[in-house]
Amino acid sequence: NIRALNQRLRWCRGTRKRDACALAALLLVVAAVSHFSASKMPNPVATFETTMGVIKCEIFLDEMPRTASNFIDLANSGFYNGLHFHRVIPDFMDQFGCPYSKDPKSRRAGTGGPPDGTFKNLKTGATETRSRGGNIQDEFAAKISNDPGTLSMANTGEPNTGGSQFFMNTVHNDFLDWFSPGESKHPVFGKAVDKASFDVMVAISKVKTRDDNPITPVTMKSVTVAM
């Protein structure tokens, strides 16, 4: 193992057996690379099946474990199935995930969240909490910008008010980055895996709307996550 090889290297430094030292160093490198490769698992991929096409996104469980685990837990429970995009703006974003949007014309769409409760952090194993209207703790971890094609948490503008709602950026909205100097703080937790997925995001953002709500409802038929 790596510890034993390190001890071997320390022994080598006190001898003139250069060949043995070189071999031990090589084995240490190989062991370290193998260890890293074995521990580095690929991120989950979410498939959003909408009435306007399919969107596939990598979910950043490795860098944003709390936010990613919250989304995965909701998706696996079927929470998102049958909801509608309630706010879409061209050259900006598509917002989704409010339970009130089950009725695409509900005036409450955009104000709801999931039930209070708990979910498992799939990276750390810790138990995370949803409270005060299904909100989770802000996760200001990885500095991932709100680039085109990214998934970002929606909130009320106050700390720790993200729950089930998120938006799909169709342009680079860097002023929404949690690490930007502005007041808006929206952590990114995923990104489209290909151009076809991004093109669907853009198409949704360009539908005809009334008060930013699609006149012809855009339905999320299902959200599934492959781990």
Protein Blocks (a to p, Z undefined) as FASTA:
>chain_A
ZZlmmmmmmmmmmpcblklmmmmmmmmmmmmmmmmmmmmccddddddddfkbccdddddf
klmmmlmmmmmmmmmnommgopacfbdcehibacehifklmpmmbckgopaccdeddddd
fknopacddeehiiacdddfbdcdfdehiacdddehiahiafkbccddfbdcfklpmkbm
bfbdcddfbdcfbfklmmmmmmmmmpcceehiafbacddfbacddZZ
